Amino acid sequence: MNNSKNNCNLNTFPDLTPETVLNLVEEALGTPCSNLCRPLNSYINRVFEIQAVNSKGLVVKFYRPGRWSKAALEDEHSFLLELDRQEVPVVAPLRLLNGETLGEWEHLYFSIFPRCGGRNYDEFNEDQWMEIGRLLGRCHAIGAVHPSCERVTMLPDHSTKLQVQYILKSGLIEQEGMAEEFSSICSEIIAEISPLFEGIPLCRIHGDCHFSNIIYRPGESFFLIDFDDMVMGPPVQDLWMLLPATPENSLSEIDCFLEGYETFNRFDKRTFRLIEPLRAMRFLHYISWLAHQRLADGSAPLVPGFASREHWSLEIADLKDQLERIKTHGDDLIGMF
């Protein structure tokens, strides 16, 4: 999760007063702003809605210090700009006065985006599934043009292994015997699923494609937003979190998605067997993310009781259940499409 090569000051965020934010944006864009500076919800970064005096809405994102290197953030922006040039509906960062998309202030990186309003859907109809398929098919076709050299590679024996190591070294599993049990089930999962990823092409993908990161603008289309977790990974990662149920109970949705997707890009149907392994990897990614939050901020407010005995018992049980599902449902979708 942590891809930074910089020593950043973790106490920089509290200094982001409205005056500081507005001054930085005005200097970076050369555009005067109104007094509007509204903080927006973000568990990782600090994000503010502001407004230029010409009434143009802007969003400025300050990236959590120490999470991504400058080069990794530039890789994200490069992908967004490539997509934008090909008229894929994404929200790309604005060019600053210096021609870059990434600003810096006291070891803190920031970028500025046009504000893009819209609504989220909790479920899609058949036509919308096809539209989402076309959107992601175009996105992945461009993502496959060249690799990202600075972003995480989503593989069990790479990203997931590093996340497990981080959790174990964090010291947050303090209960006797639980660290060993957690380590054991994680090692078993990684050993079980790693061979499934052999020979599977990876490309630049969104990485965190769920309903909150897809917005609909009436009269336009769906927009894919928030590429903060962009990775090199299998394209099926951008599908499975959108499914309304387990894959075997989402066949009509998958069928519509594929009809749209394959208008622009071939979908490797072998990768349906990666959905349950990717779900297990997501469990561990989330635990690692919470551990980072606890160590950086002193709390993990999204999960009350995080790192308690009850918490680790539940996580271990969930991982065991998921491993059993991987073993028994791995090839359920192979040959259905």
C-alpha positions in Angstrom: 0.0 0.0 0.0 2.8 2.4 0.8 4.7 3.2 -2.3 6.6 6.3 -1.1 10.3 6.9 -1.3 10.1 10.3 0.5 10.3 11.3 4.1 7.2 13.3 4.6 5.9 15.1 7.5 2.8 13.4 8.8 1.8 16.5 10.7 1.4 18.6 7.6 -2.3 18.0 7.2 -3.4 20.0 10.3 -1.9 23.2 8.7 -4.3 23.1 5.8 -6.4 26.1 6.8 -8.9 27.6 4.3 -6.5 30.5 3.7 -3.6 28.2 3.0 -5.7 26.1 0.6 -7.0 29.1 -1.4 -3.6 30.7 -1.6 -2.0 27.5 -2.9 -4.7 27.1 -5.6 -4.6 30.7 -6.7 -0.8 30.6 -7.0 -0.8 27.2 -8.8 -3.5 28.2 -11.4 -3.1 31.9 -11.5 -6.8 32.2 -11.0 -8.5 34.2 -8.1 -10.9 32.2 -6.0 -13.9 33.1 -3.9 -14.0 32.5 -0.2 -15.6 29.1 -0.6 -13.5 26.3 0.9 -15.6 23.3 1.8 -13.9 20.1 3.1 -15.1 16.9 1.4 -15.2 13.4 2.9 -12.0 11.5 2.4 -10.5 8.8 4.7 -7.1 9.0 3.1 -6.4 12.4 1.6 -7.6 15.9 2.4 -10.0 17.2 -0.2 -11.7 20.6 -0.6 -14.3 22.1 -2.9 -13.5 25.6 -3.9 -14.7 28.0 -6.5 -12.9 30.4 -8.9 -14.3 33.9 -9.1 -15.6 33.0 -12.6 -17.9 30.5 -10.8 -16.0 27.5 -12.1 -16.1 24.8 -9.5 -12.8 23.1 -8.5 -11.7 20.3 -6.2 -8.2 20.3 -4.7 -6.8 17.1 -3.4 -3.9 17.0 -0.9 -2.3 13.5 -0.9 -1.6 11.7 2.4 2.1 12.2 3.1 4.2 9.0 2.8 1.5 7.0 0.9 2.7 7.5 -2.7 5.9 8.7 -4.2 5.9 11.7 -6.6 6.5 9.3 -9.5 3.6 7.1 -8.5 1.2 10.1 -8.4 2.5 11.2 -11.8 1.7 7.7 -13.2 -1.9 8.1 -12.0 -2.1 11.5 -13.6 -0.5 10.2 -16.8 -3.2 7.5 -17.1 -6.0 10.0 -16.5 -4.7 12.3 -19.1 -4.4 9.5 -21.6 -8.0 8.5 -21.0 -9.1 12.1 -21.2 -7.4 12.6 -24.6 -9.2 9.5 -25.9 -12.5 11.0 -24.6 -13.1 8.3 -22.0 -15.3 10.0 -19.3 -12.9 10.5 -16.4 -12.0 13.6 -14.4 -8.4 14.5 -15.3 -6.3 16.9 -13.2 -5.8 20.4 -14.5 -2.5 21.7 -15.7 -0.9 24.2 -13.3 0.9 27.3 -14.4 4.2 25.4 -14.5 2.7 22.9 -16.9 2.6 20.1 -14.3 -0.4 18.5 -12.8 1.2 17.9 -9.4 1.9 20.8 -7.0 4.0 20.6 -3.9 3.9 22.5 -0.6 6.1 21.6 2.4 6.6 18.0 1.2 2.9 17.7 0.6 1.7 16.9 -3.0 -1.6 18.3 -4.3 -3.6 18.4 -7.5 -6.6 20.4 -8.7 -9.5 18.9 -10.7 -12.6 20.4 -12.3 -15.6 19.8 -10.1 -17.8 17.1 -11.7 -21.2 16.6 -10.1 -23.3 13.6 -10.6 -25.3 10.8 -8.9 -24.4 7.3 -7.8 -26.4 4.2 -8.6 -26.8 1.3 -6.1 -27.6 -1.1 -9.0 -27.6 -1.0 -12.8 -30.2 -2.0 -15.4 -29.2 -4.1 -18.4 -28.5 -1.0 -20.6 -26.4 0.5 -17.9 -24.4 -2.7 -17.4 -23.6 -2.6 -21.1 -22.5 1.0 -20.8 -20.3 0.2 -17.8 -18.8 -2.6 -19.9 -18.0 -0.2 -22.7 -16.5 2.3 -20.3 -14.2 -0.2 -18.6 -13.4 -1.9 -22.0 -12.1 1.4 -23.3 -10.3 2.2 -20.1 -8.5 -1.2 -20.0 -7.6 -1.0 -23.7 -5.8 2.2 -23.1 -4.4 0.9 -19.8 -2.8 -2.0 -21.8 -0.9 0.4 -24.1 2.0 0.6 -21.7 2.6 -0.5 -18.1 2.9 1.6 -15.0 6.4 1.4 -13.6 5.6 3.1 -10.2 2.2 1.7 -9.1 1.5 -1.5 -7.1 1.4 -4.8 -9.0 -1.7 -6.6 -7.8 -0.5 -10.2 -7.4 -0.9 -12.4 -4.3 2.8 -13.1 -4.1 3.6 -9.5 -4.5 1.1 -6.9 -3.2 -0.8 -9.2 -0.9 2.4 -10.8 0.5 3.8 -7.3 1.3 0.5 -6.3 3.0 0.5 -9.4 5.2 4.1 -8.7 6.2 3.1 -5.1 7.1 0.2 -6.2 9.2 2.4 -8.7 11.1 5.2 -6.2 11.6 2.8 -3.5 12.8 2.5 -5.0 16.2 -1.3 -4.7 16.1 -1.9 -8.4 16.6 -1.0 -8.5 20.3 -3.1 -11.4 21.5 -1.3 -14.6 22.2 -1.2 -17.1 19.3 -3.3 -14.9 17.0 -0.4 -13.6 15.0 0.7 -17.1 14.2 -2.9 -18.1 13.3 -3.3 -15.1 11.1 0.1 -15.7 9.4 -0.8 -19.3 8.8 -4.1 -18.7 7.0 -2.6 -15.9 4.9 0.2 -18.1 3.8 -2.2 -20.8 2.9 -4.3 -18.4 0.8 -1.3 -16.9 -1.0 0.0 -20.4 -1.8 -3.4 -21.5 -3.0 -4.2 -18.6 -5.3 -0.7 -17.6 -6.7 -0.7 -20.3 -9.4 -4.0 -19.0 -10.7 -2.4 -15.7 -11.7 0.4 -17.2 -13.7 0.2 -16.1 -17.4 -2.6 -13.6 -16.8 -1.9 -10.3 -18.5 -1.9 -7.3 -16.3 -2.6 -3.7 -17.3 -3.3 -0.3 -15.7 -6.7 -0.5 -14.1 -8.8 1.6 -11.7 -8.2 -0.8 -8.9 -11.1 0.4 -6.6 -14.0 0.2 -8.9 -17.2 0.2 -6.8 -20.5 2.1 -7.0 -19.2 5.2 -5.2 -16.5 5.7 -7.8 -18.9 5.7 -10.8 -21.1 8.7 -11.2 -23.9 9.4 -13.7 -24.3 12.8 -15.3 -27.8 13.3 -16.9 -27.5 13.8 -20.6 -23.9 12.6 -20.7 -22.7 9.2 -19.4 -21.2 7.4 -16.6 -17.9 8.9 -15.3 -15.2 6.9 -13.6 -13.7 8.9 -10.8 -11.0 8.6 -8.1 -8.0 6.7 -9.5 -6.2 7.0 -6.2 -5.8 3.2 -6.0 -4.8 2.7 -9.6 -2.7 -0.5 -10.0 -1.2 -2.9 -12.5 -3.7 -5.7 -12.2 -6.1 -8.1 -14.0 -9.1 -6.3 -15.6 -11.6 -8.5 -13.8 -10.7 -6.6 -10.6 -12.7 -3.7 -12.0 -15.7 -5.9 -12.4 -16.3 -8.0 -9.4 -17.0 -5.3 -6.8 -19.8 -4.0 -8.9 -21.6 -7.4 -9.1 -24.9 -7.4 -7.0 -24.2 -11.0 -5.7 -21.8 -13.8 -6.0 -20.6 -14.4 -9.6 -22.7 -17.5 -10.1 -25.7 -15.5 -9.1 -24.9 -12.5 -11.3 -24.8 -14.2 -14.7 -27.2 -11.8 -16.5 -25.2 -8.8 -15.3 -21.9 -10.3 -16.3 -23.4 -11.2 -19.7 -24.5 -7.6 -20.3 -21.2 -6.3 -19.1 -19.3 -8.5 -21.5 -21.5 -7.4 -24.4 -20.5 -3.8 -23.8 -16.8 -4.6 -22.8 -16.0 -6.6 -25.9 -17.1 -3.8 -28.2 -13.7 -2.3 -27.4 -11.6 -4.9 -25.8 -11.3 -8.7 -25.4 -12.1 -10.0 -22.0 -10.1 -12.9 -20.8 -12.8 -15.3 -19.5 -10.2 -17.4 -17.6 -10.0 -14.6 -15.1 -13.5 -15.2 -13.8 -11.8 -17.8 -11.5 -9.8 -15.0 -10.0 -12.8 -13.3 -8.5 -12.8 -15.2 -5.2 -9.0 -15.0 -4.9 -9.3 -11.2 -5.5 -12.0 -11.0 -2.8 -9.5 -12.6 -0.3 -6.8 -10.2 -1.4 -9.3 -7.3 -0.9 -9.9 -8.5 2.7 -6.1 -8.3 3.4 -5.8 -5.0 1.5 -8.4 -3.5 3.8 -6.9 -4.8 7.0 -3.5 -3.4 5.8 -5.2 -0.1 5.1 -6.8 0.0 8.5 -3.4 -0.8 10.1 -1.8 2.2 8.2 -4.6 4.4 9.5 -4.1 3.2 13.1 -0.4 3.7 13.0 -0.6 7.1 11.2 -3.5 8.6 13.0 -3.9 6.7 16.2 -7.3 5.3 15.2 -9.2 3.4 12.6 -12.7 4.9 13.0 -14.4 2.9 10.2 -14.1 -0.3 12.2 -14.9 0.0 16.0 -12.8 -2.4 18.0 -10.1 -2.7 15.3 -7.2 -4.8 16.5 -9.1 -6.3 19.5 -9.3 -10.0 20.1 -12.8 -10.1 18.7 -11.7 -8.3 15.6 -8.8 -10.7 14.8 -11.0 -13.7 15.6 -13.6 -12.5 13.0 -10.9 -11.7 10.4 -9.3 -15.1 10.7 -12.7 -16.8 10.5 -13.6 -14.8 7.4 -10.3 -15.7 5.7 -10.8 -19.4 6.5 -14.3 -19.2 5.0 -13.0 -17.4 1.9 -10.3 -20.0 1.4 -12.9 -22.7 1.4 -14.9 -20.8 -1.1 -11.8 -20.4 -3.3 -11.3 -24.2 -3.2 -14.9 -25.1 -4.0 -16.0 -22.4 -6.4 -12.8 -21.6 -8.3 -14.0 -22.8 -11.7 -17.8 -22.2 -11.4 -17.9 -19.6 -14.2 -15.4 -21.2 -16.6 -17.1 -22.2 -19.8 -20.4 -20.3 -19.0 -19.6 -17.4 -21.3 
